[in-house]
Each structure stands twice: as structure tokens, then as C-alpha cells.
Amino acid sequence: MKILLVEDDERTSSFIIKGLKQAGYSINHAADGEEGLHFAQVENYDLAIVDVMLPKLDGLNLINRLRQKKITTPVIILSAKNSVDDRVKGLQSGGDDYLVKPFAFSELLARIQAMLRRSSANVETAVLEVADLSLDVLKRKVFRQGKEILLQAGEFQLLEYLMRNAGRVVSKTMIIEHVWDYNFDPQTNVIETRVCRLRDKIDRSFSKKLLHTIRGFGYVIEDKG
């Protein structure tokens, strides 16, 4: 799942980004309100985390503009302001939750998970399936033939992206842009290495292979019968 973080404080943003990546989420970070508004309009996010006090465009106005543009991405507001009036203003602006700084990362993560559960239209949207392989997006678990497969955070993100595009060939560049940071060099063998590790976990012990390499194009996960 992809999250947009709009936070200008470097220490806070680094803390959040590190924790969410370790939890298996893909993160885009904007350091001011205008950049955050641009990101939210050009990409689809499962959730946004927005600080109130931002340069160029403050967080509440940012959220207001998103709602005016009919962008319904769930938003968690971060703020050092703790009064009832401030919380009410945040929710009235279009925010879905309000978290007061300083906060424990475990609480932020729990709120993210709760919001993603609420925003899922039904249980099917939270579980991706290809043949006998299933991935539970919210519980962060993968099973094949009922047996749980333990994946590292990066492997989980890669598999989620492939399964969301089941039957479609995705290139190395597409994987880099949607799963990892943009500073990866497409000419390196990082993607091949990670695909190899993932294939070893989800395919090696099973007769039917699901993850395929399409030489010269990329990778596809599908049931070829």
C-alpha cells in the first residue's frame, strides 16, 4: 500500500518514513504543502499523513483543496495543537483522524491500520489472490496452499505490486517507481536479485510456478494452468 507523508520537519519525517518502510509500506514524502498537493493530484494513495504547520500551504488548506477536487484519500492529521477546537477544525477541514505530537510510532501505525480497514470497501479488496497464493494487505500475511510464507518488507511490497497487476507484465522501471525509491539505477541487478528471492519463497516448494520472467520486458505473476 502507498502512503503520502506531508511533513516539513526532517527529524519527524525520517522517523515516520523509516518505521513505515519497515512495516512494509511504500512512502512518498513531500516537505511542503504545495508539493504535497501536487503529489496527491498526480498519484493515487491509500492514505495520507499531513502535518498542520507546513510551509507554502498549511495542512488544513491542503486537505480542503483535496476535498474540493473530490480526492477522497483518507487523511491522518499531525499537529502539536491539542485543544478540542483544533481537533474539530482539523476534522471539519476534511481530515479523517487527528494525532497529537509527540506520539509513539506504534500508535500511528495502529491508526493507519484501522483507517485502511475502514476504507476498504469489503474484505475481498484487502485480500489479493492468484491461484492458490493469497496476500492479505491489512494483516501483511502471505499464504500458499494454506501455508504461511514469511516475507521481508521489501519482498511483501514487491509481491503486492505484482499481484495487483496479475496477468500484466511489469517492467523493472515500473517496479522501481511503484515499490522503491526513484534513486535506484535500473541498470543494476537489484530487481533481479529481489525477484529471485521472492520466487524462491513463493514458487520453489510448489509444482505450479506463478512468478515468470518475460525476457526483455519484465515480470508477471499469473496462473498459466
Buried (B, 14 or more C-beta within 10 A) or exposed (E): BBBBBBBBBEEBBEBBBEBBBEBBBBBBBBBBBBBBBEBBEEEEBBBBBBBBBBEEBBBBBBBBBBBEEEBEBBBBBBBEBEEEEBBEBBBEBBBBBBBBBEEEBEEBBEBBBEBBEEBBEEEEEBBBEBBBBBBEBBEBBBBBEEEEBEBBBBBBBBBBBBBBBBEEBBBBEBBBBBBBEEEBEEEEEBBEEBBEBBBEBBBEEBEEEBBBBEEEEBBBBBBEE
